[in-house]
Amino acid sequence: RLNEEQLMFDRGTATRQRLDSLKLQLTRNLISVESSRIRKLVAGKELEIRKESYADTVILSPVSGIVTQRLHEPGEVIGSGTALLEVIDINSVRIQCGITEEELGLVRIGQFVEFRVPAFPAKKFKGSIEKLAWKADPQTRRFTFSVLAKNPGRLLRGGMTAKLIVLSNSQSKPAVPPEALRSEGKVNYVLIPVENRLQRRKVQVLGASSGLLKVSGALKDGELVVISSSRKLKAGQKVTFKSP
């Protein structure tokens, strides 16, 4: 429309006032469009700021789990870094155990365990040793180790007690009573009777199960072992069997 009016003005068929009026109207329209664009940009920035402000009001837990305790009530004023909730991941559990120095050689990291809890005495749970302390507790003089276990059905809960059985890597290895195990320096061995004389069998302890020590080495499954705690017994010594 402005171009047509400009041509008419150049030909002398339109007035200057009419042409200036159209130019003014065009300028106003351009200013209005630019103002709308600026208002849209400002509104977009305000929306982003409001979204960020809203996001700051949503508290996300770094882990998925169950809220076990709310430490503050809604409406309280708290400072930065204040703990709000206690959340635990109950899909897997950790069991803290303690063993004596004598039992330390029976467990190692990665070893499998089975355990039961009083709440479900008929159900057997399984896990593995993930940590083993390098120093004993100064008060109890026991070495702590932790077992990581899955929690099927979320039956296990924090604070429960458990009775564990440490498993060896091979269930076919022979097992001996703890009283049969002897040591000389860093070497473990047992004494067995062969043709009325004691022979020494070097063994390595793999783990414990049902009160027995799983061992590997020269000892064969089914061989008799001496369980006497007497240190006078030695390899080569003559022995006789007596019926009970």
N, C-alpha and C positions, 0 to 999 in steps of 0.2 A: 504493500500500500504506500509506503514512504517513497519507494522508487518511482511509482507512477506519479505521485504528487510532485516529486522533484522534476520529472520530465515536463509536466504541465507548467510548473513554475518557470522552467527554462524557456518554454514556448510563449510564456506570457499569459497563459490561460488560468493560472492559479495565483493566489496572493501569498505574500511573505508570511502573513499571520497564520494562514492555514498550514504552510509548510513547517513553521516553527512549532506550531501546536502538535503536529504529528511527531516531530523529532523529540519534543519534551515527553510525549506519551511513551515513545520507544525507550527513552532513557529511564523513565520510571519503571517500565516493565523489566528492563535489564537489572535495575537495582533490586526490584522485588524478587527476581529469580535468584540473584546472588545472595540476597538475605535469606531466602529459603534454604539455599545450599549450606550457608554458614550455620543456620539454626539446626539443620539436619546433622552436620558434623558435631556441633556442640552437644546435641541430644545423644549422639552415638557415644561420645566421650563420657558423658554423664552416666549412660547406661553401663559402660565398662567399669566406671568407678563404683557404681552401685553393686555390680556383680562381684567385684573384688571385695567390697565391704561385706556383702552377704556371705561370700566364701570364708571370710575371716570369722564368721559366727558359727561355722560348721566345724566341729572338732573330729578329726579322723584318727583312729587308732593305728599305730604302725604295724600291729599284728591283728589277725582275725582271731576271735575267741569269744569268751563269755565274760560279761561284767560281773565281778564278784563283790565289788565294794564301790559305793559312791562317796567320795571324800568331802564334797561340798554340795550345798543345796542350791537350786535355781534362785537367781537374784543376788547371790553373794558377790561381793567385790573382792577379786583375788589378784595377786600380782603375777607378772610374767614368770613362766617356768614352774608354776605351782601345779602339783599333781591333782587331777580331777577325779579320775576313775582308776580302779585296779582291774586289769583285763588279763586273763590267762588263756593260753591256747591249750585246750583240753583234748585235742585230737591225738596228742602224744604226751607222755608223762615221763618224768625223771625220778628215779628212786635213789635216795642217798643211803649208802650202806657203810659199815665199818668193819674192818678185819684186824686181827692181831698180826704181829710181826711174823709169827710162825705160819700164818695162813697166807702171807703176802705172795709166796711163790706159787700159789694155786690159782691166781687170777691174773688176767692180762687184758689189755684193751682189745676190743673186737670179739671177746669170748661171749658165747651165747648163754643166756640164763632162762630159767623158767621160774615163775612165781605164782603164788596164790594170795588172796586177800581174805580176811575174815568175813567180809560182806558177801563174797561169792566163793565159798570154800570148794565147790565142785568144779569151778571154771579155772582153767590153766591159761595164764598169760605168758607171753614170750617177749624177750628184749635182748639187748647186747650191752656190754660194758663200753662206755664211751670215754670215761676219764678215770684216772687212777692217781691218787695223791703221791707226790714225791717226798713228803715229810709227814710224820705222824702228828696227830693232834696233841699239843703239849699237856692237855688235861686228861684225856682218855687214853693216850698212848696208842691209839688205833689209827690205821690208815683208811681214809675214806675213798670210796669209788662210787661213781654214779652210773646208773643203768638207764638207757633210753628205750622206751617201749611204746608200741602203738596202743591206742585205747579204743578198741572196737566197741561200738555202741555207746561210747562215752560212759562206761560203767565205773571207771576209776576216777577218783576225785582227790583233790589236794588234802593232805593230812592223813590219808589212809596209811596203814601199816601193811607190810608184805613179808612173806617168808620165801626166800630165794633158794634156788638150787643152781649152782654154776655147772654148766655142761662142758664136756671136752669136745674137741673137734671131731673125734671119732668115737662112736658108741661101741665099737668092736674091740677096743683096747682093753687089756686086763686091768682089774681094779684090786687094790690091796688096802687093808686097814691102815690108818695113819701110824699105828704102833709098829708096823713092819718097816717103815721107811727109816733108813739110816743114812748118815752123811759123813763124809771125810773130806774136809776142805769144801770145795765147790761141787763135789761129786756125790750124787745120791745113789743108793744101792739098797738091795734087799738080800737076805740070806735064805737059801733054799736047801733042803736036804736032798742029797744025791748019793745013793748007796751008803747010807749011814754017815755021811760026812757033809759038812756045810760048804756050800759054794756061793760065791758072790755074783750077783747079777746087777749090773749097772742099769739104772732106769732114769727116766726123765718124767717129772710130774706134769700132766696135761691139764688136770682140773679135778674138781670134786663133785661127787654125786651120791646122794643117799648115805652120807657118812663114810664113803670110800674114796680113795685117791685113784684116778685114772692115770695109768703110766704107760710109757713106751720104752722100748729098749730090748735087752736080751731076755727079759722075762716072758714066758709063754703062758697063754691062757690055760688055766687048769693046774699049773704047778703050785705046790705047797710053799708057803713062805713062813718064816719064823716071826712071830709077833711079840716075843719076849723083849722087854726093854733093857735087859742086862747087857752091859757093854763088854762083858767078858767073852761073849760069843764072837768067834772069828772064823773066817773062811779056812777050811781044812780041818776044823775041829770035828772030832768024832761025836756022833749023837745016836741015841737009841730012842725008839718009839715005845710008849706005854699006853695001853688002853685006859680010857678014863674009868 
